[in-house]
Amino acid sequence: MRRAIKDTQKQERQQNIIETASQLFAQGSYQMVTLEAVAEKVGVARGTLYLYFKTREELFMALLEQTYRAWATDVTSGLEELLTHTDHRPSIIQVTQLLSESLLKHWTATRLVALLPSVLEHNVEFEAALRFKQMLLTQGAKVTALLHEALPFLSPKQAGQLLPRITVLIVGLLPHTEPSPVLREVLTQPGMEVFHMNFQQEFNELLCSLLYGLQRQSELKSQAATP
């Protein structure tokens, strides 16, 4: 019984650390959220924090896991509703809009996905990285199946590649839509309008272009296979 209470307390403390990191991240950049700042806000020594997370990257990967699960659940519900309540098969625009709106709604997850390959997947141990990738596969399986149902021109392989490709879009796009303070000032200068980017608008255009291209590719293959 005492061990169970101790385990519960440890889980509560761990969750408190994750939530505190999330609050600090919402107020600034990843670079600004140090382990010292998290420990101070939680009210523990930095050494105590290391009992739960060995590195800052491991802490934020845990935060991404929780927020990604919430995103996947939300997208699953949205796709199911779209497939159920649409008289005809959902359009590429409808699916793309649903996905972009979900990314805005789960903005913490979106921002962390943008940091995944260059920051979060570094300085973590093998077990933590493996567990995270396995979580992505598990959480993405239902979303992938529904995307395949909504967009039947996709081959099973293309449907399976869609979420990783969306990650690539986020990684490449988001930094350009969230410029640094200096760059924001630079972009106010005359002639800099071409560098102004809105995340949702750019994401929609890029993903639609990809999906329309895959749809056309599927049509050409079908035509070539027809005697």
PyRosetta script that sets phi, psi and omega in degrees:
from pyrosetta import init, pose_from_sequence

init()
pose = pose_from_sequence("MRRAIKDTQKQERQQNIIETASQLFAQGSYQMVTLEAVAEKVGVARGTLYLYFKTREELFMALLEQTYRAWATDVTSGLEELLTHTDHRPSIIQVTQLLSESLLKHWTATRLVALLPSVLEHNVEFEAALRFKQMLLTQGAKVTALLHEALPFLSPKQAGQLLPRITVLIVGLLPHTEPSPVLREVLTQPGMEVFHMNFQQEFNELLCSLLYGLQRQSELKSQAATP")
pose.set_psi(1, -43.6)
pose.set_omega(1, -179.7)
pose.set_phi(2, -63.8)
pose.set_psi(2, -39.0)
pose.set_omega(2, 178.6)
pose.set_phi(3, -64.5)
pose.set_psi(3, -40.6)
pose.set_omega(3, 179.8)
pose.set_phi(4, -61.8)
pose.set_psi(4, -42.7)
pose.set_omega(4, 178.3)
pose.set_phi(5, -63.3)
pose.set_psi(5, -41.7)
pose.set_omega(5, -179.7)
pose.set_phi(6, -64.1)
pose.set_psi(6, -42.1)
pose.set_omega(6, 178.7)
pose.set_phi(7, -64.1)
pose.set_psi(7, -40.5)
pose.set_omega(7, 178.7)
pose.set_phi(8, -63.4)
pose.set_psi(8, -43.0)
pose.set_omega(8, 178.5)
pose.set_phi(9, -63.0)
pose.set_psi(9, -38.5)
pose.set_omega(9, 179.3)
pose.set_phi(10, -65.7)
pose.set_psi(10, -42.1)
pose.set_omega(10, 178.8)
pose.set_phi(11, -64.5)
pose.set_psi(11, -39.7)
pose.set_omega(11, 178.8)
pose.set_phi(12, -65.2)
pose.set_psi(12, -41.9)
pose.set_omega(12, 178.6)
pose.set_phi(13, -65.1)
pose.set_psi(13, -42.4)
pose.set_omega(13, 179.0)
pose.set_phi(14, -61.1)
pose.set_psi(14, -43.3)
pose.set_omega(14, 179.4)
pose.set_phi(15, -66.8)
pose.set_psi(15, -36.1)
pose.set_omega(15, 176.9)
pose.set_phi(16, -62.3)
pose.set_psi(16, -40.5)
pose.set_omega(16, 178.4)
pose.set_phi(17, -63.6)
pose.set_psi(17, -45.0)
pose.set_omega(17, -179.8)
pose.set_phi(18, -62.9)
pose.set_psi(18, -44.6)
pose.set_omega(18, -179.5)
pose.set_phi(19, -65.9)
pose.set_psi(19, -36.3)
pose.set_omega(19, 178.1)
pose.set_phi(20, -66.3)
pose.set_psi(20, -43.0)
pose.set_omega(20, 176.8)
pose.set_phi(21, -60.5)
pose.set_psi(21, -38.6)
pose.set_omega(21, 178.9)
pose.set_phi(22, -63.8)
pose.set_psi(22, -43.1)
pose.set_omega(22, 179.3)
pose.set_phi(23, -62.4)
pose.set_psi(23, -44.4)
pose.set_omega(23, -179.9)
pose.set_phi(24, -67.2)
pose.set_psi(24, -37.8)
pose.set_omega(24, 179.7)
pose.set_phi(25, -65.5)
pose.set_psi(25, -35.1)
pose.set_omega(25, 179.1)
pose.set_phi(26, -66.3)
pose.set_psi(26, -21.2)
pose.set_omega(26, -176.8)
pose.set_phi(27, -94.1)
pose.set_psi(27, -10.9)
pose.set_omega(27, -177.7)
pose.set_phi(28, -167.2)
pose.set_psi(28, -159.8)
pose.set_omega(28, -177.2)
pose.set_phi(29, -86.5)
pose.set_psi(29, 168.0)
pose.set_omega(29, 176.7)
pose.set_phi(30, -60.3)
pose.set_psi(30, -40.4)
pose.set_omega(30, -177.9)
pose.set_phi(31, -61.5)
pose.set_psi(31, -28.2)
pose.set_omega(31, -177.5)
pose.set_phi(32, -78.1)
pose.set_psi(32, -19.7)
pose.set_omega(32, -175.5)
pose.set_phi(33, -92.6)
pose.set_psi(33, 90.9)
pose.set_omega(33, 179.2)
pose.set_phi(34, -89.2)
pose.set_psi(34, 161.5)
pose.set_omega(34, 176.3)
pose.set_phi(35, -63.9)
pose.set_psi(35, -31.4)
pose.set_omega(35, 177.5)
pose.set_phi(36, -63.6)
pose.set_psi(36, -42.6)
pose.set_omega(36, -179.7)
pose.set_phi(37, -65.7)
pose.set_psi(37, -39.5)
pose.set_omega(37, 178.7)
pose.set_phi(38, -65.7)
pose.set_psi(38, -46.1)
pose.set_omega(38, -178.9)
pose.set_phi(39, -61.4)
pose.set_psi(39, -41.9)
pose.set_omega(39, -179.3)
pose.set_phi(40, -63.6)
pose.set_psi(40, -42.8)
pose.set_omega(40, -178.2)
pose.set_phi(41, -70.2)
pose.set_psi(41, -35.1)
pose.set_omega(41, 177.7)
pose.set_phi(42, -71.9)
pose.set_psi(42, -31.1)
pose.set_omega(42, -178.9)
pose.set_phi(43, 93.2)
pose.set_psi(43, 32.6)
pose.set_omega(43, 178.1)
pose.set_phi(44, -129.9)
pose.set_psi(44, 164.4)
pose.set_omega(44, 175.6)
pose.set_phi(45, -73.7)
pose.set_psi(45, 154.2)
pose.set_omega(45, 180.0)
pose.set_phi(46, -60.1)
pose.set_psi(46, -36.7)
pose.set_omega(46, 178.7)
pose.set_phi(47, -59.8)
pose.set_psi(47, -35.9)
pose.set_omega(47, 177.9)
pose.set_phi(48, -65.4)
pose.set_psi(48, -37.0)
pose.set_omega(48, 179.7)
pose.set_phi(49, -60.0)
pose.set_psi(49, -35.6)
pose.set_omega(49, -178.7)
pose.set_phi(50, -67.9)
pose.set_psi(50, -17.1)
pose.set_omega(50, 175.9)
pose.set_phi(51, -70.2)
pose.set_psi(51, -20.8)
pose.set_omega(51, -177.8)
pose.set_phi(52, -105.9)
pose.set_psi(52, -39.1)
pose.set_omega(52, -179.6)
pose.set_phi(53, -139.4)
pose.set_psi(53, 125.6)
pose.set_omega(53, -174.4)
pose.set_phi(54, -78.2)
pose.set_psi(54, -25.6)
pose.set_omega(54, 179.8)
pose.set_phi(55, -141.4)
pose.set_psi(55, 163.6)
pose.set_omega(55, 175.7)
pose.set_phi(56, -63.1)
pose.set_psi(56, -38.2)
pose.set_omega(56, 179.4)
pose.set_phi(57, -61.6)
pose.set_psi(57, -40.2)
pose.set_omega(57, 179.1)
pose.set_phi(58, -65.3)
pose.set_psi(58, -38.5)
pose.set_omega(58, 177.6)
pose.set_phi(59, -62.7)
pose.set_psi(59, -47.2)
pose.set_omega(59, -177.1)
pose.set_phi(60, -74.2)
pose.set_psi(60, -24.6)
pose.set_omega(60, 173.6)
pose.set_phi(61, -68.6)
pose.set_psi(61, -35.6)
pose.set_omega(61, 175.4)
pose.set_phi(62, -65.6)
pose.set_psi(62, -39.7)
pose.set_omega(62, 176.4)
pose.set_phi(63, -64.6)
pose.set_psi(63, -42.4)
pose.set_omega(63, 178.6)
pose.set_phi(64, -63.5)
pose.set_psi(64, -38.8)
pose.set_omega(64, 178.7)
pose.set_phi(65, -58.4)
pose.set_psi(65, -45.8)
pose.set_omega(65, -179.1)
pose.set_phi(66, -66.7)
pose.set_psi(66, -43.7)
pose.set_omega(66, -177.8)
pose.set_phi(67, -73.0)
pose.set_psi(67, -30.6)
pose.set_omega(67, 177.8)
pose.set_phi(68, -69.6)
pose.set_psi(68, -39.1)
pose.set_omega(68, 176.2)
pose.set_phi(69, -59.5)
pose.set_psi(69, -42.5)
pose.set_omega(69, 178.9)
pose.set_phi(70, -64.4)
pose.set_psi(70, -41.0)
pose.set_omega(70, 178.0)
pose.set_phi(71, -62.4)
pose.set_psi(71, -47.0)
pose.set_omega(71, -178.2)
pose.set_phi(72, -62.1)
pose.set_psi(72, -40.1)
pose.set_omega(72, 177.5)
pose.set_phi(73, -62.2)
pose.set_psi(73, -43.5)
pose.set_omega(73, -179.2)
pose.set_phi(74, -65.8)
pose.set_psi(74, -43.9)
pose.set_omega(74, -179.5)
pose.set_phi(75, -66.8)
pose.set_psi(75, -39.5)
pose.set_omega(75, 177.4)
pose.set_phi(76, -58.3)
pose.set_psi(76, -47.4)
pose.set_omega(76, 178.7)
pose.set_phi(77, -62.0)
pose.set_psi(77, -42.0)
pose.set_omega(77, -178.8)
pose.set_phi(78, -64.9)
pose.set_psi(78, -43.2)
pose.set_omega(78, 179.3)
pose.set_phi(79, -67.4)
pose.set_psi(79, -40.5)
pose.set_omega(79, 177.8)
pose.set_phi(80, -60.8)
pose.set_psi(80, -42.6)
pose.set_omega(80, 179.2)
pose.set_phi(81, -66.3)
pose.set_psi(81, -40.6)
pose.set_omega(81, 179.5)
pose.set_phi(82, -62.6)
pose.set_psi(82, -41.6)
pose.set_omega(82, -179.1)
pose.set_phi(83, -71.7)
pose.set_psi(83, -30.5)
pose.set_omega(83, -176.4)
pose.set_phi(84, -82.2)
pose.set_psi(84, -40.1)
pose.set_omega(84, -170.6)
pose.set_phi(85, -102.0)
pose.set_psi(85, 4.7)
pose.set_omega(85, 177.0)
pose.set_phi(86, -97.7)
pose.set_psi(86, 128.5)
pose.set_omega(86, -177.7)
pose.set_phi(87, -63.1)
pose.set_psi(87, -35.3)
pose.set_omega(87, 177.9)
pose.set_phi(88, -119.0)
pose.set_psi(88, 175.5)
pose.set_omega(88, -178.7)
pose.set_phi(89, -63.2)
pose.set_psi(89, 138.4)
pose.set_omega(89, -178.6)
pose.set_phi(90, -56.5)
pose.set_psi(90, 145.2)
pose.set_omega(90, 178.5)
pose.set_phi(91, -83.4)
pose.set_psi(91, 164.6)
pose.set_omega(91, 175.9)
pose.set_phi(92, -59.2)
pose.set_psi(92, -40.1)
pose.set_omega(92, -179.3)
pose.set_phi(93, -64.2)
pose.set_psi(93, -42.3)
pose.set_omega(93, 179.6)
pose.set_phi(94, -62.4)
pose.set_psi(94, -44.7)
pose.set_omega(94, -179.4)
pose.set_phi(95, -65.8)
pose.set_psi(95, -43.8)
pose.set_omega(95, 179.6)
pose.set_phi(96, -62.3)
pose.set_psi(96, -42.6)
pose.set_omega(96, 179.1)
pose.set_phi(97, -62.3)
pose.set_psi(97, -42.9)
pose.set_omega(97, 178.9)
pose.set_phi(98, -59.8)
pose.set_psi(98, -44.9)
pose.set_omega(98, -177.8)
pose.set_phi(99, -66.8)
pose.set_psi(99, -43.6)
pose.set_omega(99, -178.2)
pose.set_phi(100, -66.9)
pose.set_psi(100, -38.8)
pose.set_omega(100, 177.9)
pose.set_phi(101, -65.4)
pose.set_psi(101, -36.1)
pose.set_omega(101, 178.8)
pose.set_phi(102, -67.1)
pose.set_psi(102, -34.8)
pose.set_omega(102, 178.3)
pose.set_phi(103, -67.6)
pose.set_psi(103, -36.9)
pose.set_omega(103, 176.1)
pose.set_phi(104, -69.3)
pose.set_psi(104, -39.7)
pose.set_omega(104, 180.0)
pose.set_phi(105, -64.5)
pose.set_psi(105, -38.9)
pose.set_omega(105, -179.8)
pose.set_phi(106, -106.7)
pose.set_psi(106, 60.7)
pose.set_omega(106, -171.0)
pose.set_phi(107, -66.8)
pose.set_psi(107, -31.2)
pose.set_omega(107, 177.4)
pose.set_phi(108, -62.1)
pose.set_psi(108, -45.7)
pose.set_omega(108, 177.7)
pose.set_phi(109, -61.5)
pose.set_psi(109, -42.6)
pose.set_omega(109, -179.2)
pose.set_phi(110, -62.0)
pose.set_psi(110, -45.6)
pose.set_omega(110, 179.8)
pose.set_phi(111, -63.8)
pose.set_psi(111, -37.3)
pose.set_omega(111, -179.3)
pose.set_phi(112, -73.6)
pose.set_psi(112, -35.5)
pose.set_omega(112, 175.8)
pose.set_phi(113, -59.1)
pose.set_psi(113, -38.2)
pose.set_omega(113, 179.0)
pose.set_phi(114, -62.6)
pose.set_psi(114, -25.6)
pose.set_omega(114, -179.5)
pose.set_phi(115, -92.9)
pose.set_psi(115, -6.5)
pose.set_omega(115, -169.2)
pose.set_phi(116, -58.6)
pose.set_psi(116, -57.6)
pose.set_omega(116, -173.9)
pose.set_phi(117, -72.6)
pose.set_psi(117, -31.0)
pose.set_omega(117, -174.3)
pose.set_phi(118, -93.8)
pose.set_psi(118, -19.6)
pose.set_omega(118, -174.7)
pose.set_phi(119, -128.6)
pose.set_psi(119, -61.9)
pose.set_omega(119, -168.4)
pose.set_phi(120, -68.5)
pose.set_psi(120, -30.6)
pose.set_omega(120, -179.3)
pose.set_phi(121, -83.3)
pose.set_psi(121, 5.7)
pose.set_omega(121, 173.9)
pose.set_phi(122, -106.4)
pose.set_psi(122, 152.1)
pose.set_omega(122, 177.2)
pose.set_phi(123, 62.4)
pose.set_psi(123, 34.7)
pose.set_omega(123, 172.0)
pose.set_phi(124, -127.2)
pose.set_psi(124, 152.3)
pose.set_omega(124, -179.2)
pose.set_phi(125, -77.8)
pose.set_psi(125, 160.6)
pose.set_omega(125, -176.6)
pose.set_phi(126, -54.7)
pose.set_psi(126, -45.0)
pose.set_omega(126, -176.0)
pose.set_phi(127, -63.0)
pose.set_psi(127, -41.5)
pose.set_omega(127, -179.8)
pose.set_phi(128, -66.9)
pose.set_psi(128, -41.8)
pose.set_omega(128, 179.8)
pose.set_phi(129, -66.5)
pose.set_psi(129, -41.7)
pose.set_omega(129, 179.3)
pose.set_phi(130, -64.3)
pose.set_psi(130, -44.4)
pose.set_omega(130, 179.7)
pose.set_phi(131, -61.0)
pose.set_psi(131, -38.4)
pose.set_omega(131, -179.4)
pose.set_phi(132, -67.6)
pose.set_psi(132, -45.4)
pose.set_omega(132, 179.8)
pose.set_phi(133, -64.4)
pose.set_psi(133, -37.2)
pose.set_omega(133, 176.9)
pose.set_phi(134, -64.6)
pose.set_psi(134, -37.3)
pose.set_omega(134, 176.5)
pose.set_phi(135, -63.2)
pose.set_psi(135, -41.4)
pose.set_omega(135, 178.6)
pose.set_phi(136, -60.4)
pose.set_psi(136, -42.3)
pose.set_omega(136, 179.1)
pose.set_phi(137, -63.7)
pose.set_psi(137, -44.9)
pose.set_omega(137, -178.0)
pose.set_phi(138, -65.6)
pose.set_psi(138, -48.5)
pose.set_omega(138, -178.2)
pose.set_phi(139, -69.4)
pose.set_psi(139, -30.6)
pose.set_omega(139, -177.7)
pose.set_phi(140, -82.3)
pose.set_psi(140, -15.5)
pose.set_omega(140, -174.9)
pose.set_phi(141, -61.0)
pose.set_psi(141, -47.3)
pose.set_omega(141, -179.1)
pose.set_phi(142, -68.0)
pose.set_psi(142, -41.1)
pose.set_omega(142, 178.3)
pose.set_phi(143, -61.3)
pose.set_psi(143, -44.3)
pose.set_omega(143, 180.0)
pose.set_phi(144, -61.4)
pose.set_psi(144, -43.3)
pose.set_omega(144, 179.5)
pose.set_phi(145, -61.7)
pose.set_psi(145, -41.6)
pose.set_omega(145, -179.9)
pose.set_phi(146, -70.7)
pose.set_psi(146, -37.1)
pose.set_omega(146, 176.1)
pose.set_phi(147, -63.4)
pose.set_psi(147, -38.5)
pose.set_omega(147, 177.8)
pose.set_phi(148, -65.2)
pose.set_psi(148, -38.7)
pose.set_omega(148, 178.1)
pose.set_phi(149, -67.8)
pose.set_psi(149, -40.1)
pose.set_omega(149, -179.0)
pose.set_phi(150, -74.1)
pose.set_psi(150, -30.3)
pose.set_omega(150, -177.0)
pose.set_phi(151, -124.1)
pose.set_psi(151, 74.4)
pose.set_omega(151, -171.2)
pose.set_phi(152, -68.1)
pose.set_psi(152, -12.1)
pose.set_omega(152, 176.5)
pose.set_phi(153, -70.8)
pose.set_psi(153, -16.0)
pose.set_omega(153, 177.1)
pose.set_phi(154, -73.5)
pose.set_psi(154, 136.6)
pose.set_omega(154, 170.8)
pose.set_phi(155, -74.1)
pose.set_psi(155, 162.3)
pose.set_omega(155, 176.9)
pose.set_phi(156, -54.7)
pose.set_psi(156, -38.3)
pose.set_omega(156, 179.3)
pose.set_phi(157, -66.1)
pose.set_psi(157, -43.5)
pose.set_omega(157, 179.9)
pose.set_phi(158, -65.3)
pose.set_psi(158, -38.8)
pose.set_omega(158, 177.5)
pose.set_phi(159, -62.7)
pose.set_psi(159, -40.4)
pose.set_omega(159, 179.2)
pose.set_phi(160, -67.9)
pose.set_psi(160, -26.3)
pose.set_omega(160, -179.8)
pose.set_phi(161, -86.5)
pose.set_psi(161, -9.5)
pose.set_omega(161, -171.3)
pose.set_phi(162, -65.9)
pose.set_psi(162, -46.6)
pose.set_omega(162, 179.9)
pose.set_phi(163, -63.9)
pose.set_psi(163, -44.2)
pose.set_omega(163, 174.3)
pose.set_phi(164, -59.9)
pose.set_psi(164, -35.1)
pose.set_omega(164, 178.3)
pose.set_phi(165, -69.9)
pose.set_psi(165, -34.8)
pose.set_omega(165, 175.1)
pose.set_phi(166, -63.9)
pose.set_psi(166, -38.1)
pose.set_omega(166, 175.3)
pose.set_phi(167, -59.4)
pose.set_psi(167, -43.1)
pose.set_omega(167, 178.5)
pose.set_phi(168, -61.2)
pose.set_psi(168, -41.0)
pose.set_omega(168, 177.4)
pose.set_phi(169, -60.1)
pose.set_psi(169, -45.5)
pose.set_omega(169, -178.7)
pose.set_phi(170, -63.4)
pose.set_psi(170, -46.5)
pose.set_omega(170, -178.4)
pose.set_phi(171, -59.6)
pose.set_psi(171, -42.7)
pose.set_omega(171, -177.8)
pose.set_phi(172, -77.8)
pose.set_psi(172, -32.0)
pose.set_omega(172, -171.9)
pose.set_phi(173, -90.2)
pose.set_psi(173, -46.0)
pose.set_omega(173, -169.1)
pose.set_phi(174, -58.2)
pose.set_psi(174, -42.0)
pose.set_omega(174, 179.3)
pose.set_phi(175, -58.3)
pose.set_psi(175, -29.3)
pose.set_omega(175, -178.8)
pose.set_phi(176, -80.3)
pose.set_psi(176, -16.7)
pose.set_omega(176, 178.0)
pose.set_phi(177, -99.3)
pose.set_psi(177, -4.3)
pose.set_omega(177, 175.2)
pose.set_phi(178, -127.7)
pose.set_psi(178, 68.5)
pose.set_omega(178, -177.2)
pose.set_phi(179, -68.8)
pose.set_psi(179, 160.1)
pose.set_omega(179, 177.9)
pose.set_phi(180, -67.7)
pose.set_psi(180, 164.3)
pose.set_omega(180, 178.4)
pose.set_phi(181, -54.4)
pose.set_psi(181, -40.6)
pose.set_omega(181, 179.4)
pose.set_phi(182, -64.3)
pose.set_psi(182, -45.0)
pose.set_omega(182, 179.8)
pose.set_phi(183, -65.6)
pose.set_psi(183, -35.4)
pose.set_omega(183, 177.4)
pose.set_phi(184, -60.6)
pose.set_psi(184, -38.9)
pose.set_omega(184, 178.3)
pose.set_phi(185, -69.0)
pose.set_psi(185, -41.0)
pose.set_omega(185, 177.8)
pose.set_phi(186, -59.1)
pose.set_psi(186, -41.0)
pose.set_omega(186, -175.7)
pose.set_phi(187, -71.2)
pose.set_psi(187, -7.4)
pose.set_omega(187, 175.6)
pose.set_phi(188, -83.6)
pose.set_psi(188, -9.3)
pose.set_omega(188, -177.7)
pose.set_phi(189, -76.1)
pose.set_psi(189, 153.6)
pose.set_omega(189, -179.8)
pose.set_phi(190, -57.6)
pose.set_psi(190, 141.3)
pose.set_omega(190, 176.5)
pose.set_phi(191, 85.8)
pose.set_psi(191, -0.6)
pose.set_omega(191, -176.7)
pose.set_phi(192, -96.0)
pose.set_psi(192, 8.1)
pose.set_omega(192, -174.9)
pose.set_phi(193, -60.8)
pose.set_psi(193, -30.3)
pose.set_omega(193, -177.6)
pose.set_phi(194, -62.9)
pose.set_psi(194, -22.3)
pose.set_omega(194, -179.0)
pose.set_phi(195, -89.8)
pose.set_psi(195, -4.6)
pose.set_omega(195, 179.3)
pose.set_phi(196, -75.6)
pose.set_psi(196, 122.7)
pose.set_omega(196, -178.1)
pose.set_phi(197, -132.7)
pose.set_psi(197, 135.4)
pose.set_omega(197, 174.2)
pose.set_phi(198, -104.1)
pose.set_psi(198, 126.0)
pose.set_omega(198, -172.3)
pose.set_phi(199, -57.3)
pose.set_psi(199, -51.9)
pose.set_omega(199, -174.7)
pose.set_phi(200, -64.1)
pose.set_psi(200, -43.2)
pose.set_omega(200, -179.5)
pose.set_phi(201, -62.6)
pose.set_psi(201, -47.3)
pose.set_omega(201, -179.2)
pose.set_phi(202, -67.2)
pose.set_psi(202, -40.3)
pose.set_omega(202, 178.8)
pose.set_phi(203, -61.0)
pose.set_psi(203, -46.0)
pose.set_omega(203, -179.8)
pose.set_phi(204, -59.6)
pose.set_psi(204, -45.6)
pose.set_omega(204, -178.0)
pose.set_phi(205, -65.4)
pose.set_psi(205, -42.4)
pose.set_omega(205, -178.2)
pose.set_phi(206, -69.0)
pose.set_psi(206, -44.6)
pose.set_omega(206, -179.1)
pose.set_phi(207, -68.7)
pose.set_psi(207, -40.1)
pose.set_omega(207, 176.4)
pose.set_phi(208, -60.0)
pose.set_psi(208, -43.1)
pose.set_omega(208, 179.2)
pose.set_phi(209, -59.9)
pose.set_psi(209, -43.6)
pose.set_omega(209, 178.4)
pose.set_phi(210, -61.7)
pose.set_psi(210, -48.0)
pose.set_omega(210, -175.4)
pose.set_phi(211, -69.9)
pose.set_psi(211, -39.8)
pose.set_omega(211, 176.7)
pose.set_phi(212, -63.6)
pose.set_psi(212, -36.9)
pose.set_omega(212, 176.8)
pose.set_phi(213, -63.8)
pose.set_psi(213, -43.3)
pose.set_omega(213, 178.4)
pose.set_phi(214, -67.0)
pose.set_psi(214, -35.9)
pose.set_omega(214, 177.1)
pose.set_phi(215, -64.1)
pose.set_psi(215, -45.0)
pose.set_omega(215, 179.3)
pose.set_phi(216, -64.7)
pose.set_psi(216, -38.3)
pose.set_omega(216, 177.3)
pose.set_phi(217, -59.9)
pose.set_psi(217, -41.8)
pose.set_omega(217, 178.6)
pose.set_phi(218, -64.7)
pose.set_psi(218, -40.6)
pose.set_omega(218, 179.0)
pose.set_phi(219, -64.3)
pose.set_psi(219, -41.4)
pose.set_omega(219, 179.9)
pose.set_phi(220, -65.9)
pose.set_psi(220, -38.1)
pose.set_omega(220, 177.9)
pose.set_phi(221, -65.2)
pose.set_psi(221, -39.7)
pose.set_omega(221, 179.0)
pose.set_phi(222, -65.8)
pose.set_psi(222, -40.7)
pose.set_omega(222, 178.9)
pose.set_phi(223, -65.0)
pose.set_psi(223, -39.9)
pose.set_omega(223, -179.5)
pose.set_phi(224, -67.5)
pose.set_psi(224, -29.9)
pose.set_omega(224, -178.6)
pose.set_phi(225, -82.5)
pose.set_psi(225, -13.1)
pose.set_omega(225, -179.1)
pose.set_phi(226, -82.9)
pose.set_psi(226, 125.9)
pose.set_omega(226, -178.8)
pose.set_phi(227, -62.1)
pose.dump_pdb("model.pdb")
